[in-house]
Amino acid sequence: MNKMLSARLQAAFGLLALVLLCACGGTAEEEVGARLILGAYTTPREAYSELIPIFQSRWESQGGQPVTFEESYLGSGAQSRAIIEGFEADVAALSLQADIERIAEAGLITHDWRAAPYGGMVSTSIVAFAVRSGNPLAIQDWADLARPGVEVLTPNPRTSGGAMWNILGLYGAALRGGVQGVPEGDEAAATEFLKAVLRNLSVMDKSARDSMTTFENGVGDVAITYENEVLVGQQAGQDYELVIPASTILIENPVALVDEYVDQHGVRPAAEAFVEFLFSAEAQEVFARHGLRSPDTGVAASTASLYPPVPDLFTITDQFGGWETATPGFFGDQGIFTQAIIEVQGE
Amino acid sequence: MIPPSYRARPASAAVPWGAWGLRAAAILYLGALVLVPLAVIVQDGLRQGLAGLWRAISLPIAWHALRLTFWTAAVMACINAVMGTLTSYVLVRYQFPGKRLLEAMVDLPLAIPTLVTGVMLVVLYGPQSPLGGWLESSFGWRVIFAPPGIVLALLFVTFPFVVRTVQPVLEDLDREQEDAAATLGAGAWTIFRRVTLPALSLSILSGALLSFSRAIGEFGAIVIVAGNIPLYSQTAAVYVLGEVESENRLGASAVSIVMLATSLGLVWLVDALHRRLVRR
């Protein structure tokens, strides 16, 4: 008995030594090539775990030195601030343009990142709804969220930059005549509609993922969220359904190389190649498999069955004049959203 | 025989370097770890002077968050004062099977990550759970995603505070007075109320204040159970996170200063109470 145990132990130690030896050999080799640090938001984590090995083999087959990756995934705003405060990410992949712009304003991104294809937006999605299996409340469009007794979830736009998309999607749809009973262009009526939906709010989680977790735990009738969150949830076996409103906002996720850190690390060729690769049709198809719509028209056409076109799709720029005006106008102390929630809770 | 050189040391060696070094190390450590970060927050919150601080905390959402934090903590502290005293009384005065287990369980809430506490409470009392559903349909009580959920979470995370401050006092309490009262014909309740309770009152108060001060900063459990609707169920700690995320450092620091000052004041009060307790 004891003999057997010691034999096993010896085998285990032998194996361990072997593994360590291999690991050491591995790092020694890697040190020769470049190491890229990716600072990303959490949603595309699975997509990147597929994309990185593809890029590595492409890069090496084109004669590049082996490149290794260090990946960090955080909420978009937190990631952006971490990069400014010294987390030396070579490539930043975030959920909001404002989060990249903050890094640029801090002087760390010095090139014109918007000159990349699609204005630097590597993936897109839309604001949509998750509803219970079978859609028991027959929720079809924005107007249904204001019906009395419908329990609505959305994350808090103060804690989750991404949640601003939800509120802007709702308000923009109302302004564009996408909500029954709200005349096109009538801001007062759109604000009333926003208030009606806010009255139905039961939980405001701190992030989009937390909000979906709450919904998955059985709370609420409908969650305002992003199409990709619903699709990824369904891929993971959740039985909720996706409802796409007739009028909604296009979510755009930027990616940019962080010049300051790239030059410090001396990895510009590999970092540039990686960013370029993310915009290639091959990489775009990987994003599409993970719930994200492609800004590439070719890929969008080939995945149209998964991602039906939205009758009235608008962007933050054409509806609200960009984040510079939308953020203070809606979420500042005197913003439309802030004032609406004050009035609703004061009732 | 001890060699003479060991007996008489030169005068310079009498300087207690060790003791001074120890003191310096402790003060430096405390300063670097606690005082400097606190000073940064205070400086941050006062960037626009007292008027700016006041403007930041008098915003409706901030003001409501602070009020909600304080009243839920106050309700929790009252319940803790009663139930914590009861628990420690039972633990000290009675023998029963499973007492050791109960004793060990008192400190358990300190060991559990408060985020886990929050998740557990949602599973147990959430609207989708049998218990939560029954409470809501039969009594119209919504516990989770409403202020009662906050009180519940606070009760859980601060459970040991009153028990652990009252218990040692109760253990040291001279039982002769209680026995004398019993000989004079006082009932159990009268003895507890007139003899035991007055002796415990300071420790109950200091335990309750400590739990209040701990509750002000609670985040992990609350963010899960509260629902976080501004002006309804969003507490100060969750509000601060929102302001940090939205790059309103002033707003975040201003509310933090109020929370800090309250906690600090309470800790001082508890300290003063303890001194009185020891003097007795």
Interface residues (C-beta under 8 A of the other chain):
Chain A: G75 G77 A78 N156 R158 T159 S160 G161 L201 S202 V203 M204 D205 K206 N217 G218 V219 F331 D333 T338 I341 I342 Q345 G346
Chain B: L59 P60 I61 H64 V122 V123 G126 P127 Q128 F145 V223 G227 N228 I229 P230 L231 Y232 Q234 V238 L241 G242 E243 E245 S246
